[in-house]
Amino acid sequence: YLDKLKIGMVDHSDVLKLLKRTVIDKVIDVTEDNFDWHYGIIAKIKQWVKEKNLNVDDAFRIADADFDGFISKKDLTYFVKDVLKVLAEDVTSPRIDRLFKLMDLFKRGRI
């Protein structure tokens, strides 16, 4: 496909065209490869529970924004932004996904 002249060489522009169609067009956030932000949020949750003098059930009810008995990613996003007051630009979808996976101990897709 890339070696159009069948000489065993590939042109730089052809490689760039291929990458553009496969990799470059897909925006993937790979800047964050550690868990510092996530562990920081978990520490904020613990501190919030302690400051508010809540038991686990009460804290869970507050985090369960839609009152369905489970904490979804949407509930977690609301909780982090509106209850913990984390800046909205810091609460990205990949971060929430990773935080949710950390908190979903039984890997059922819900907390």
Backbone atoms as SQL, in Angstrom:
CREATE TABLE atoms (id INTEGER PRIMARY KEY, chain TEXT, resi INTEGER, resn TEXT, atom TEXT, x REAL, y REAL, z REAL);
INSERT INTO atoms VALUES
  (1, 'A', 1, 'TYR', 'N', 0.825, -1.199, 0.000),
  (2, 'A', 1, 'TYR', 'CA', 0.000, 0.000, 0.000),
  (3, 'A', 1, 'TYR', 'C', 0.864, 1.257, 0.000),
  (4, 'A', 2, 'LEU', 'N', 1.872, 1.300, 0.843),
  (5, 'A', 2, 'LEU', 'CA', 2.726, 2.480, 0.908),
  (6, 'A', 2, 'LEU', 'C', 3.822, 2.476, -0.156),
  (7, 'A', 3, 'ASP', 'N', 4.320, 1.319, -0.491),
  (8, 'A', 3, 'ASP', 'CA', 5.402, 1.211, -1.472),
  (9, 'A', 3, 'ASP', 'C', 4.804, 1.131, -2.877),
  (10, 'A', 4, 'LYS', 'N', 4.327, 2.251, -3.384),
  (11, 'A', 4, 'LYS', 'CA', 3.624, 2.291, -4.668),
  (12, 'A', 4, 'LYS', 'C', 4.537, 1.969, -5.849),
  (13, 'A', 5, 'LEU', 'N', 5.812, 2.320, -5.723),
  (14, 'A', 5, 'LEU', 'CA', 6.749, 2.073, -6.817),
  (15, 'A', 5, 'LEU', 'C', 7.380, 0.675, -6.743),
  (16, 'A', 6, 'LYS', 'N', 7.075, -0.053, -5.668),
  (17, 'A', 6, 'LYS', 'CA', 7.578, -1.422, -5.461),
  (18, 'A', 6, 'LYS', 'C', 9.110, -1.468, -5.481),
  (19, 'A', 7, 'ILE', 'N', 9.717, -0.507, -4.762),
  (20, 'A', 7, 'ILE', 'CA', 11.176, -0.468, -4.723),
  (21, 'A', 7, 'ILE', 'C', 11.718, -0.707, -3.306),
  (22, 'A', 8, 'GLY', 'N', 10.848, -1.031, -2.382),
  (23, 'A', 8, 'GLY', 'CA', 11.279, -1.312, -1.028),
  (24, 'A', 8, 'GLY', 'C', 11.511, -0.067, -0.188),
  (25, 'A', 9, 'MET', 'N', 10.992, 1.052, -0.628),
  (26, 'A', 9, 'MET', 'CA', 11.145, 2.307, 0.110),
  (27, 'A', 9, 'MET', 'C', 9.780, 2.978, 0.249),
  (28, 'A', 10, 'VAL', 'N', 9.648, 3.702, 1.336),
  (29, 'A', 10, 'VAL', 'CA', 8.391, 4.384, 1.604),
  (30, 'A', 10, 'VAL', 'C', 8.659, 5.877, 1.687),
  (31, 'A', 11, 'ASP', 'N', 7.807, 6.642, 1.050),
  (32, 'A', 11, 'ASP', 'CA', 7.927, 8.097, 1.052),
  (33, 'A', 11, 'ASP', 'C', 7.404, 8.666, 2.373),
  (34, 'A', 12, 'HIS', 'N', 8.087, 9.654, 2.905),
  (35, 'A', 12, 'HIS', 'CA', 7.710, 10.275, 4.180),
  (36, 'A', 12, 'HIS', 'C', 6.282, 10.821, 4.136),
  (37, 'A', 13, 'SER', 'N', 5.900, 11.460, 3.057),
  (38, 'A', 13, 'SER', 'CA', 4.549, 12.036, 2.967),
  (39, 'A', 13, 'SER', 'C', 3.473, 10.951, 2.974),
  (40, 'A', 14, 'ASP', 'N', 3.770, 9.790, 2.379),
  (41, 'A', 14, 'ASP', 'CA', 2.800, 8.685, 2.404),
  (42, 'A', 14, 'ASP', 'C', 2.602, 8.149, 3.826),
  (43, 'A', 15, 'VAL', 'N', 3.687, 8.075, 4.599),
  (44, 'A', 15, 'VAL', 'CA', 3.591, 7.628, 5.987),
  (45, 'A', 15, 'VAL', 'C', 2.751, 8.621, 6.786),
  (46, 'A', 16, 'LEU', 'N', 2.979, 9.915, 6.559),
  (47, 'A', 16, 'LEU', 'CA', 2.182, 10.927, 7.258),
  (48, 'A', 16, 'LEU', 'C', 0.706, 10.841, 6.887),
  (49, 'A', 17, 'LYS', 'N', 0.419, 10.574, 5.617),
  (50, 'A', 17, 'LYS', 'CA', -0.982, 10.425, 5.195),
  (51, 'A', 17, 'LYS', 'C', -1.627, 9.235, 5.907),
  (52, 'A', 18, 'LEU', 'N', -0.890, 8.145, 6.018),
  (53, 'A', 18, 'LEU', 'CA', -1.411, 6.956, 6.688),
  (54, 'A', 18, 'LEU', 'C', -1.646, 7.240, 8.167),
  (55, 'A', 19, 'LEU', 'N', -0.681, 7.884, 8.817),
  (56, 'A', 19, 'LEU', 'CA', -0.844, 8.215, 10.226),
  (57, 'A', 19, 'LEU', 'C', -2.016, 9.156, 10.442),
  (58, 'A', 20, 'LYS', 'N', -2.184, 10.091, 9.546),
  (59, 'A', 20, 'LYS', 'CA', -3.278, 11.043, 9.689),
  (60, 'A', 20, 'LYS', 'C', -4.621, 10.327, 9.661),
  (61, 'A', 21, 'ARG', 'N', -4.725, 9.317, 8.835),
  (62, 'A', 21, 'ARG', 'CA', -5.992, 8.589, 8.747),
  (63, 'A', 21, 'ARG', 'C', -6.195, 7.621, 9.896),
  (64, 'A', 22, 'THR', 'N', -5.138, 7.206, 10.553),
  (65, 'A', 22, 'THR', 'CA', -5.299, 6.180, 11.573),
  (66, 'A', 22, 'THR', 'C', -5.083, 6.678, 12.990),
  (67, 'A', 23, 'VAL', 'N', -4.021, 7.404, 13.251),
  (68, 'A', 23, 'VAL', 'CA', -3.655, 7.746, 14.619),
  (69, 'A', 23, 'VAL', 'C', -3.855, 9.216, 14.933),
  (70, 'A', 24, 'ILE', 'N', -3.381, 10.069, 14.084),
  (71, 'A', 24, 'ILE', 'CA', -3.346, 11.495, 14.386),
  (72, 'A', 24, 'ILE', 'C', -4.752, 12.092, 14.511),
  (73, 'A', 25, 'ASP', 'N', -5.704, 11.616, 13.743),
  (74, 'A', 25, 'ASP', 'CA', -7.064, 12.158, 13.805),
  (75, 'A', 25, 'ASP', 'C', -7.776, 11.811, 15.099),
  (76, 'A', 26, 'LYS', 'N', -7.328, 10.770, 15.782),
  (77, 'A', 26, 'LYS', 'CA', -7.944, 10.366, 17.032),
  (78, 'A', 26, 'LYS', 'C', -7.244, 11.093, 18.177),
  (79, 'A', 27, 'VAL', 'N', -7.974, 11.926, 18.867),
  (80, 'A', 27, 'VAL', 'CA', -7.390, 12.666, 19.973),
  (81, 'A', 27, 'VAL', 'C', -7.433, 11.789, 21.210),
  (82, 'A', 28, 'ILE', 'N', -6.284, 11.422, 21.697),
  (83, 'A', 28, 'ILE', 'CA', -6.185, 10.568, 22.862),
  (84, 'A', 28, 'ILE', 'C', -5.385, 11.307, 23.916),
  (85, 'A', 29, 'ASP', 'N', -5.944, 11.424, 25.095),
  (86, 'A', 29, 'ASP', 'CA', -5.255, 12.105, 26.179),
  (87, 'A', 29, 'ASP', 'C', -4.315, 11.126, 26.865),
  (88, 'A', 30, 'VAL', 'N', -3.037, 11.239, 26.533),
  (89, 'A', 30, 'VAL', 'CA', -2.044, 10.365, 27.138),
  (90, 'A', 30, 'VAL', 'C', -1.116, 11.151, 28.056),
  (91, 'A', 31, 'THR', 'N', -1.502, 12.376, 28.376),
  (92, 'A', 31, 'THR', 'CA', -0.644, 13.208, 29.215),
  (93, 'A', 31, 'THR', 'C', -0.657, 12.756, 30.664),
  (94, 'A', 32, 'GLU', 'N', -1.665, 12.034, 31.048),
  (95, 'A', 32, 'GLU', 'CA', -1.786, 11.628, 32.441),
  (96, 'A', 32, 'GLU', 'C', -1.561, 10.133, 32.564),
  (97, 'A', 33, 'ASP', 'N', -0.457, 9.762, 33.144),
  (98, 'A', 33, 'ASP', 'CA', -0.163, 8.348, 33.255),
  (99, 'A', 33, 'ASP', 'C', 0.072, 7.924, 34.700),
  (100, 'A', 34, 'ASN', 'N', -0.357, 8.754, 35.644),
  (101, 'A', 34, 'ASN', 'CA', -0.248, 8.371, 37.042),
  (102, 'A', 34, 'ASN', 'C', -1.601, 8.572, 37.717),
  (103, 'A', 35, 'PHE', 'N', -1.674, 8.242, 38.976),
  (104, 'A', 35, 'PHE', 'CA', -2.946, 8.284, 39.680),
  (105, 'A', 35, 'PHE', 'C', -3.007, 9.414, 40.703),
  (106, 'A', 36, 'ASP', 'N', -2.125, 10.395, 40.591),
  (107, 'A', 36, 'ASP', 'CA', -2.066, 11.478, 41.581),
  (108, 'A', 36, 'ASP', 'C', -3.400, 12.201, 41.726),
  (109, 'A', 37, 'TRP', 'N', -4.014, 12.587, 40.619),
  (110, 'A', 37, 'TRP', 'CA', -5.282, 13.317, 40.676),
  (111, 'A', 37, 'TRP', 'C', -6.354, 12.459, 41.338),
  (112, 'A', 38, 'HIS', 'N', -6.404, 11.210, 40.974),
  (113, 'A', 38, 'HIS', 'CA', -7.441, 10.307, 41.471),
  (114, 'A', 38, 'HIS', 'C', -7.308, 10.046, 42.967),
  (115, 'A', 39, 'TYR', 'N', -6.077, 9.812, 43.397),
  (116, 'A', 39, 'TYR', 'CA', -5.864, 9.610, 44.833),
  (117, 'A', 39, 'TYR', 'C', -6.125, 10.895, 45.601),
  (118, 'A', 40, 'GLY', 'N', -5.857, 12.038, 44.968),
  (119, 'A', 40, 'GLY', 'CA', -6.180, 13.323, 45.581),
  (120, 'A', 40, 'GLY', 'C', -7.678, 13.490, 45.777),
  (121, 'A', 41, 'ILE', 'N', -8.461, 13.071, 44.800),
  (122, 'A', 41, 'ILE', 'CA', -9.928, 13.152, 44.898),
  (123, 'A', 41, 'ILE', 'C', -10.428, 12.212, 45.994),
  (124, 'A', 42, 'ILE', 'N', -9.879, 11.015, 46.058),
  (125, 'A', 42, 'ILE', 'CA', -10.289, 10.080, 47.103),
  (126, 'A', 42, 'ILE', 'C', -9.964, 10.660, 48.482),
  (127, 'A', 43, 'ALA', 'N', -8.815, 11.318, 48.607),
  (128, 'A', 43, 'ALA', 'CA', -8.453, 11.966, 49.874),
  (129, 'A', 43, 'ALA', 'C', -9.428, 13.104, 50.188),
  (130, 'A', 44, 'LYS', 'N', -9.856, 13.849, 49.157),
  (131, 'A', 44, 'LYS', 'CA', -10.837, 14.923, 49.373),
  (132, 'A', 44, 'LYS', 'C', -12.180, 14.361, 49.829),
  (133, 'A', 45, 'ILE', 'N', -12.561, 13.233, 49.273),
  (134, 'A', 45, 'ILE', 'CA', -13.820, 12.594, 49.690),
  (135, 'A', 45, 'ILE', 'C', -13.741, 12.206, 51.164),
  (136, 'A', 46, 'LYS', 'N', -12.644, 11.585, 51.552),
  (137, 'A', 46, 'LYS', 'CA', -12.468, 11.187, 52.958),
  (138, 'A', 46, 'LYS', 'C', -12.493, 12.401, 53.873),
  (139, 'A', 47, 'GLN', 'N', -11.811, 13.460, 53.462),
  (140, 'A', 47, 'GLN', 'CA', -11.774, 14.689, 54.264),
  (141, 'A', 47, 'GLN', 'C', -13.170, 15.302, 54.357),
  (142, 'A', 48, 'TRP', 'N', -13.914, 15.310, 53.257),
  (143, 'A', 48, 'TRP', 'CA', -15.269, 15.865, 53.224),
  (144, 'A', 48, 'TRP', 'C', -16.183, 15.094, 54.172),
  (145, 'A', 49, 'VAL', 'N', -16.100, 13.773, 54.137),
  (146, 'A', 49, 'VAL', 'CA', -16.926, 12.937, 55.020),
  (147, 'A', 49, 'VAL', 'C', -16.598, 13.237, 56.476),
  (148, 'A', 50, 'LYS', 'N', -15.317, 13.370, 56.771),
  (149, 'A', 50, 'LYS', 'CA', -14.888, 13.649, 58.137),
  (150, 'A', 50, 'LYS', 'C', -15.345, 15.042, 58.586),
  (151, 'A', 51, 'GLU', 'N', -15.172, 16.050, 57.721),
  (152, 'A', 51, 'GLU', 'CA', -15.568, 17.421, 58.066),
  (153, 'A', 51, 'GLU', 'C', -17.073, 17.549, 58.289),
  (154, 'A', 52, 'LYS', 'N', -17.843, 16.838, 57.472),
  (155, 'A', 52, 'LYS', 'CA', -19.304, 16.905, 57.568),
  (156, 'A', 52, 'LYS', 'C', -19.849, 15.958, 58.630),
  (157, 'A', 53, 'ASN', 'N', -18.967, 15.156, 59.210),
  (158, 'A', 53, 'ASN', 'CA', -19.345, 14.198, 60.240),
  (159, 'A', 53, 'ASN', 'C', -20.457, 13.260, 59.739),
  (160, 'A', 54, 'LEU', 'N', -20.233, 12.692, 58.557),
  (161, 'A', 54, 'LEU', 'CA', -21.212, 11.811, 57.930),
  (162, 'A', 54, 'LEU', 'C', -20.830, 10.355, 58.132),
  (163, 'A', 55, 'ASN', 'N', -21.842, 9.503, 58.161),
  (164, 'A', 55, 'ASN', 'CA', -21.544, 8.075, 58.107),
  (165, 'A', 55, 'ASN', 'C', -21.526, 7.657, 56.632),
  (166, 'A', 56, 'VAL', 'N', -21.141, 6.452, 56.373),
  (167, 'A', 56, 'VAL', 'CA', -20.994, 5.982, 54.996),
  (168, 'A', 56, 'VAL', 'C', -22.313, 6.050, 54.235),
  (169, 'A', 57, 'ASP', 'N', -23.415, 5.670, 54.873),
  (170, 'A', 57, 'ASP', 'CA', -24.719, 5.674, 54.207),
  (171, 'A', 57, 'ASP', 'C', -25.138, 7.082, 53.803),
  (172, 'A', 58, 'ASP', 'N', -24.943, 8.045, 54.690),
  (173, 'A', 58, 'ASP', 'CA', -25.312, 9.423, 54.365),
  (174, 'A', 58, 'ASP', 'C', -24.450, 9.981, 53.236),
  (175, 'A', 59, 'ALA', 'N', -23.159, 9.699, 53.279),
  (176, 'A', 59, 'ALA', 'CA', -22.260, 10.158, 52.218),
  (177, 'A', 59, 'ALA', 'C', -22.661, 9.543, 50.879),
  (178, 'A', 60, 'PHE', 'N', -23.018, 8.255, 50.906),
  (179, 'A', 60, 'PHE', 'CA', -23.453, 7.581, 49.683),
  (180, 'A', 60, 'PHE', 'C', -24.721, 8.224, 49.127),
  (181, 'A', 61, 'ARG', 'N', -25.672, 8.517, 49.989),
  (182, 'A', 61, 'ARG', 'CA', -26.929, 9.130, 49.534),
  (183, 'A', 61, 'ARG', 'C', -26.690, 10.493, 48.898),
  (184, 'A', 62, 'ILE', 'N', -25.753, 11.241, 49.432),
  (185, 'A', 62, 'ILE', 'CA', -25.442, 12.549, 48.850),
  (186, 'A', 62, 'ILE', 'C', -24.781, 12.376, 47.484),
  (187, 'A', 63, 'ALA', 'N', -23.914, 11.407, 47.349),
  (188, 'A', 63, 'ALA', 'CA', -23.229, 11.167, 46.075),
  (189, 'A', 63, 'ALA', 'C', -24.169, 10.575, 45.021),
  (190, 'A', 64, 'ASP', 'N', -25.198, 9.873, 45.451),
  (191, 'A', 64, 'ASP', 'CA', -26.172, 9.271, 44.530),
  (192, 'A', 64, 'ASP', 'C', -27.176, 10.346, 44.108),
  (193, 'A', 65, 'ALA', 'N', -26.794, 11.162, 43.151),
  (194, 'A', 65, 'ALA', 'CA', -27.581, 12.338, 42.761),
  (195, 'A', 65, 'ALA', 'C', -28.967, 11.987, 42.216),
  (196, 'A', 66, 'ASP', 'N', -29.099, 10.863, 41.532),
  (197, 'A', 66, 'ASP', 'CA', -30.403, 10.516, 40.954),
  (198, 'A', 66, 'ASP', 'C', -31.195, 9.548, 41.834),
  (199, 'A', 67, 'PHE', 'N', -30.691, 9.231, 43.006),
  (200, 'A', 67, 'PHE', 'CA', -31.382, 8.424, 44.011),
  (201, 'A', 67, 'PHE', 'C', -31.839, 7.057, 43.509),
  (202, 'A', 68, 'ASP', 'N', -31.008, 6.424, 42.667),
  (203, 'A', 68, 'ASP', 'CA', -31.372, 5.101, 42.173),
  (204, 'A', 68, 'ASP', 'C', -30.707, 3.969, 42.963),
  (205, 'A', 69, 'GLY', 'N', -29.960, 4.332, 44.001),
  (206, 'A', 69, 'GLY', 'CA', -29.308, 3.330, 44.831),
  (207, 'A', 69, 'GLY', 'C', -27.907, 2.961, 44.381),
  (208, 'A', 70, 'PHE', 'N', -27.443, 3.596, 43.316),
  (209, 'A', 70, 'PHE', 'CA', -26.107, 3.344, 42.792),
  (210, 'A', 70, 'PHE', 'C', -25.460, 4.679, 42.441),
  (211, 'A', 71, 'ILE', 'N', -24.150, 4.692, 42.430),
  (212, 'A', 71, 'ILE', 'CA', -23.426, 5.877, 41.981),
  (213, 'A', 71, 'ILE', 'C', -22.913, 5.587, 40.579),
  (214, 'A', 72, 'SER', 'N', -23.433, 6.332, 39.614),
  (215, 'A', 72, 'SER', 'CA', -23.016, 6.184, 38.225),
  (216, 'A', 72, 'SER', 'C', -21.883, 7.170, 37.939),
  (217, 'A', 73, 'LYS', 'N', -21.341, 7.111, 36.732),
  (218, 'A', 73, 'LYS', 'CA', -20.311, 8.072, 36.346),
  (219, 'A', 73, 'LYS', 'C', -20.883, 9.493, 36.352),
  (220, 'A', 74, 'LYS', 'N', -22.139, 9.609, 35.966),
  (221, 'A', 74, 'LYS', 'CA', -22.790, 10.920, 35.976),
  (222, 'A', 74, 'LYS', 'C', -22.914, 11.432, 37.413),
  (223, 'A', 75, 'ASP', 'N', -23.319, 10.572, 38.325),
  (224, 'A', 75, 'ASP', 'CA', -23.407, 10.944, 39.742),
  (225, 'A', 75, 'ASP', 'C', -22.034, 11.342, 40.282),
  (226, 'A', 76, 'LEU', 'N', -21.020, 10.565, 39.915),
  (227, 'A', 76, 'LEU', 'CA', -19.661, 10.839, 40.389),
  (228, 'A', 76, 'LEU', 'C', -19.160, 12.186, 39.863),
  (229, 'A', 77, 'THR', 'N', -19.455, 12.474, 38.618),
  (230, 'A', 77, 'THR', 'CA', -19.060, 13.760, 38.032),
  (231, 'A', 77, 'THR', 'C', -19.731, 14.904, 38.777),
  (232, 'A', 78, 'TYR', 'N', -21.030, 14.783, 39.018),
  (233, 'A', 78, 'TYR', 'CA', -21.758, 15.807, 39.774),
  (234, 'A', 78, 'TYR', 'C', -21.136, 15.987, 41.158),
  (235, 'A', 79, 'PHE', 'N', -20.882, 14.894, 41.826),
  (236, 'A', 79, 'PHE', 'CA', -20.346, 14.940, 43.189),
  (237, 'A', 79, 'PHE', 'C', -18.988, 15.643, 43.221),
  (238, 'A', 80, 'VAL', 'N', -18.108, 15.275, 42.308),
  (239, 'A', 80, 'VAL', 'CA', -16.760, 15.854, 42.289),
  (240, 'A', 80, 'VAL', 'C', -16.823, 17.355, 41.979),
  (241, 'A', 81, 'LYS', 'N', -17.648, 17.729, 41.004),
  (242, 'A', 81, 'LYS', 'CA', -17.737, 19.151, 40.621),
  (243, 'A', 81, 'LYS', 'C', -18.503, 19.986, 41.639),
  (244, 'A', 82, 'ASP', 'N', -19.691, 19.544, 41.996),
  (245, 'A', 82, 'ASP', 'CA', -20.599, 20.388, 42.773),
  (246, 'A', 82, 'ASP', 'C', -20.474, 20.232, 44.289),
  (247, 'A', 83, 'VAL', 'N', -20.112, 19.076, 44.757),
  (248, 'A', 83, 'VAL', 'CA', -20.008, 18.879, 46.206),
  (249, 'A', 83, 'VAL', 'C', -18.576, 19.129, 46.676),
  (250, 'A', 84, 'LEU', 'N', -17.613, 18.530, 45.971),
  (251, 'A', 84, 'LEU', 'CA', -16.221, 18.724, 46.361),
  (252, 'A', 84, 'LEU', 'C', -15.641, 20.027, 45.816),
  (253, 'A', 85, 'LYS', 'N', -16.357, 20.666, 44.893),
  (254, 'A', 85, 'LYS', 'CA', -15.948, 21.959, 44.318),
  (255, 'A', 85, 'LYS', 'C', -14.618, 21.877, 43.570),
  (256, 'A', 86, 'VAL', 'N', -14.419, 20.803, 42.819),
  (257, 'A', 86, 'VAL', 'CA', -13.241, 20.672, 41.965),
  (258, 'A', 86, 'VAL', 'C', -13.537, 21.438, 40.674),
  (259, 'A', 87, 'LEU', 'N', -12.553, 22.153, 40.174),
  (260, 'A', 87, 'LEU', 'CA', -12.745, 22.951, 38.962),
  (261, 'A', 87, 'LEU', 'C', -13.214, 22.075, 37.805),
  (262, 'A', 88, 'ALA', 'N', -14.199, 22.579, 37.065),
  (263, 'A', 88, 'ALA', 'CA', -14.794, 21.805, 35.974),
  (264, 'A', 88, 'ALA', 'C', -13.764, 21.395, 34.924),
  (265, 'A', 89, 'GLU', 'N', -12.786, 22.259, 34.640),
  (266, 'A', 89, 'GLU', 'CA', -11.787, 21.908, 33.618),
  (267, 'A', 89, 'GLU', 'C', -10.856, 20.793, 34.088),
  (268, 'A', 90, 'ASP', 'N', -10.795, 20.554, 35.385),
  (269, 'A', 90, 'ASP', 'CA', -9.987, 19.446, 35.906),
  (270, 'A', 90, 'ASP', 'C', -10.745, 18.125, 35.896),
  (271, 'A', 91, 'VAL', 'N', -12.059, 18.199, 35.775),
  (272, 'A', 91, 'VAL', 'CA', -12.898, 16.996, 35.805),
  (273, 'A', 91, 'VAL', 'C', -13.174, 16.573, 34.363),
  (274, 'A', 92, 'THR', 'N', -12.244, 15.802, 33.806),
  (275, 'A', 92, 'THR', 'CA', -12.380, 15.341, 32.430),
  (276, 'A', 92, 'THR', 'C', -12.977, 13.938, 32.401),
  (277, 'A', 93, 'SER', 'N', -13.490, 13.571, 31.265),
  (278, 'A', 93, 'SER', 'CA', -14.089, 12.251, 31.118),
  (279, 'A', 93, 'SER', 'C', -13.089, 11.123, 31.397),
  (280, 'A', 94, 'PRO', 'N', -11.852, 11.192, 30.870),
  (281, 'A', 94, 'PRO', 'CA', -10.899, 10.122, 31.194),
  (282, 'A', 94, 'PRO', 'C', -10.592, 10.032, 32.694),
  (283, 'A', 95, 'ARG', 'N', -10.536, 11.160, 33.364),
  (284, 'A', 95, 'ARG', 'CA', -10.265, 11.139, 34.803),
  (285, 'A', 95, 'ARG', 'C', -11.423, 10.525, 35.572),
  (286, 'A', 96, 'ILE', 'N', -12.640, 10.889, 35.191),
  (287, 'A', 96, 'ILE', 'CA', -13.815, 10.304, 35.854),
  (288, 'A', 96, 'ILE', 'C', -13.875, 8.805, 35.582),
  (289, 'A', 97, 'ASP', 'N', -13.574, 8.398, 34.349),
  (290, 'A', 97, 'ASP', 'CA', -13.573, 6.967, 34.018),
  (291, 'A', 97, 'ASP', 'C', -12.599, 6.201, 34.907),
  (292, 'A', 98, 'ARG', 'N', -11.393, 6.746, 35.053),
  (293, 'A', 98, 'ARG', 'CA', -10.377, 6.068, 35.865),
  (294, 'A', 98, 'ARG', 'C', -10.766, 6.069, 37.346),
  (295, 'A', 99, 'LEU', 'N', -11.285, 7.198, 37.830),
  (296, 'A', 99, 'LEU', 'CA', -11.723, 7.284, 39.225),
  (297, 'A', 99, 'LEU', 'C', -12.847, 6.290, 39.488),
  (298, 'A', 100, 'PHE', 'N', -13.774, 6.201, 38.552),
  (299, 'A', 100, 'PHE', 'CA', -14.894, 5.274, 38.674),
  (300, 'A', 100, 'PHE', 'C', -14.386, 3.832, 38.738),
  (301, 'A', 101, 'LYS', 'N', -13.418, 3.513, 37.889),
  (302, 'A', 101, 'LYS', 'CA', -12.863, 2.151, 37.896),
  (303, 'A', 101, 'LYS', 'C', -12.181, 1.843, 39.225),
  (304, 'A', 102, 'LEU', 'N', -11.517, 2.839, 39.800),
  (305, 'A', 102, 'LEU', 'CA', -10.886, 2.635, 41.098),
  (306, 'A', 102, 'LEU', 'C', -11.913, 2.378, 42.194),
  (307, 'A', 103, 'MET', 'N', -13.051, 3.031, 42.095),
  (308, 'A', 103, 'MET', 'CA', -14.068, 2.929, 43.139),
  (309, 'A', 103, 'MET', 'C', -15.026, 1.760, 42.925),
  (310, 'A', 104, 'ASP', 'N', -15.135, 1.269, 41.703),
  (311, 'A', 104, 'ASP', 'CA', -16.020, 0.149, 41.380),
  (312, 'A', 104, 'ASP', 'C', -15.302, -1.161, 41.718),
  (313, 'A', 105, 'LEU', 'N', -15.307, -1.496, 42.998),
  (314, 'A', 105, 'LEU', 'CA', -14.527, -2.633, 43.490),
  (315, 'A', 105, 'LEU', 'C', -14.906, -3.967, 42.857),
  (316, 'A', 106, 'PHE', 'N', -16.198, -4.161, 42.571),
  (317, 'A', 106, 'PHE', 'CA', -16.651, -5.439, 42.033),
  (318, 'A', 106, 'PHE', 'C', -16.764, -5.431, 40.515),
  (319, 'A', 107, 'LYS', 'N', -16.353, -4.312, 39.888),
  (320, 'A', 107, 'LYS', 'CA', -16.315, -4.173, 38.421),
  (321, 'A', 107, 'LYS', 'C', -17.655, -4.506, 37.777),
  (322, 'A', 108, 'ARG', 'N', -18.722, -3.908, 38.349),
  (323, 'A', 108, 'ARG', 'CA', -20.082, -4.120, 37.835),
  (324, 'A', 108, 'ARG', 'C', -20.576, -2.945, 37.017),
  (325, 'A', 109, 'GLY', 'N', -19.783, -1.886, 36.914),
  (326, 'A', 109, 'GLY', 'CA', -20.214, -0.711, 36.167),
  (327, 'A', 109, 'GLY', 'C', -21.050, 0.239, 37.013),
  (328, 'A', 110, 'ARG', 'N', -21.037, 0.017, 38.313),
  (329, 'A', 110, 'ARG', 'CA', -21.767, 0.897, 39.227),
  (330, 'A', 110, 'ARG', 'C', -21.171, 0.744, 40.622),
  (331, 'A', 111, 'ILE', 'N', -21.361, 1.769, 41.395),
  (332, 'A', 111, 'ILE', 'CA', -20.834, 1.749, 42.753),
  (333, 'A', 111, 'ILE', 'C', -22.018, 1.662, 43.712);
